[in-house]
Amino acid sequence: MAARPTHTAADDAPRWLSDDEQQAWIAVAQLVLQLPAALDAQLQHDSAVNLFEYLTLSRLSMAPERALRMSVLAELTGGSLSRLSNVVKRLEQRGFVRREPDPGDGRYTVAILTAAGWEKVVDAAPGHVAAVRHLVLDPLGPTQIAALGEIGEQLRTHVHGRCAGAAHPAPDAGNC
């Protein structure tokens, strides 16, 4: 019979960040805080919508028939269904979106981009794209942009919960 490994206090000790890890984390944390604020300010100034409203309108504008189930739209915008519901309510009040029961399954609600919503996203897109290029893409080369995309997607899926317990992964969690 094999001996069972014992649990020690060292197993519970924090895994402190190395200097390189700390530098990477601080850079990411600052970017996560500063970039949305900068993009939000540009959109508010130029188009009178905030970043999450723009992302909602933009995702609807790219969807077939400019309509998506609310749950799918929440996933695509990176927001909770509750947050999206509040935003869609505001967009609905402004005439940019309407909600209807899903014709295929009435248990779901579909958000639909209106003509006014289409005009808003078409008007807002050039300034937003220019800000994204200026703040994110222009300082990078093609290889860095590709790496940024890969790293961003890997972190996004991890944070989203692809790995159960992402904040405290089990030792045998594989790629998590």
FENBELQUI-V541571 format. One record per pair of residues at least 6 apart in sequence whose ideal C-beta (glycine too) atoms are under 8 Angstrom apart, sorted by the first residue. I is the first residue (numbers start at 1). J is the second residue. D is the distance in whole Angstrom. If there is no record, write none. Layout:
i->[I I]
j->[J J]
d->[D D]
//
This chain:
i->[17 35 35 36 38 38 39 39 39 39 39 40 40 42 42 42 43 43 43 43 43 43 43 43 43 44 46 46 47 47 47 47 47 47 49 49 49 52 52 52 52 53 53 53 54 54 54 55 55 56 56 56 56 56 56 56 56 57 57 57 57 57 57 57 57 58 58 59 59 59 59 60 60 60 60 60 60 60 60 60 60 61 61 61 61 61 63 65 66 66 66 66 67 67 67 67 68 68 68 69 69 69 69 69 70 70 70 70 70 70 70 70 70 71 71 73 73 73 74 74 74 74 77 78 79 88 88 88 91 91 92 92 94 95 95 95 96 96 96 96 96 97 97 97 97 97 98 98 98 99 99 99 99 100 100 100 101 101 101 102 102 102 103 113 136 137 140 158 158 159 162 163 163 163 163 164 164 165 165 166 169 170]
j->[25 135 136 51 131 135 51 128 131 132 135 50 51 127 128 131 49 50 51 53 54 124 127 128 131 50 124 127 54 120 123 124 127 128 57 120 124 77 79 83 87 87 90 91 121 124 128 77 78 73 77 84 87 88 91 97 111 91 96 97 113 117 120 121 124 121 125 68 73 76 77 66 67 68 73 97 111 112 113 117 121 113 117 118 121 122 113 112 112 113 117 118 110 111 112 113 76 110 111 102 108 109 110 111 81 84 85 88 99 108 109 110 111 81 108 84 88 111 80 81 83 84 84 156 87 97 99 111 97 117 98 99 116 114 116 117 113 114 116 117 120 111 112 113 114 117 111 112 114 109 110 111 112 109 110 112 108 109 110 108 109 110 110 121 148 145 148 166 176 166 176 169 173 175 176 173 176 173 176 176 176 176]
d->[6 6 7 6 7 6 5 7 6 7 7 5 4 6 7 4 5 6 6 8 5 6 7 6 8 6 7 4 7 7 6 4 7 8 7 7 6 7 6 7 6 6 7 6 7 6 6 5 8 7 6 7 6 7 7 7 8 7 6 7 7 6 6 4 8 6 7 7 6 5 6 5 7 6 7 7 6 7 4 7 8 6 8 6 5 8 8 8 6 4 8 7 5 7 4 7 7 7 6 6 5 7 6 8 6 6 7 7 7 7 5 7 6 6 7 6 8 6 6 5 8 4 6 8 7 5 6 5 4 7 6 6 8 6 5 7 7 6 6 3 5 5 7 6 6 5 8 5 6 5 7 6 7 7 5 6 7 6 7 4 7 5 8 7 8 6 7 6 7 6 8 6 6 7 3 8 8 8 8 7 5 8]
//
